[in-house]
């Protein structure tokens, strides 16, 4: 865990932003069926067309937020990935790894 945190430390802001937008996407995606159920309830219980249109507009906004969260989550993830890849050669130090084992000194199976 310490090793993972060591490599994530320079990118903590990107990590937090990515988690927030993915959370936004997930919450919005889970809210859409609730809104759909509300529209069906309004339609079957004698509600007005204005109520149904209002709920439809709310559903459209929630779906747009979900799509925006998904898109922004992908963008942030790619940014974090590309930033990590470009910084990798300078962060990796061979002294952190165990010594290589040559084939001649490996035990026979």
Number of C-alpha atoms within 10 A of each C-alpha: 5 7 8 8 11 10 15 15 10 14 15 13 12 18 17 12 15 23 15 15 21 22 16 19 24 15 15 20 19 12 15 18 12 12 16 15 11 16 20 13 13 16 14 9 8 8 13 10 12 9 14 18 12 12 17 16 12 14 20 13 14 21 17 15 18 24 17 16 23 20 15 18 23 15 13 20 18 13 16 19 14 12 14 16 11 10 13 12 9 7 12 11 9 8 7 8 8 7 8 6 8 7 8 7 7 8 6 6 3
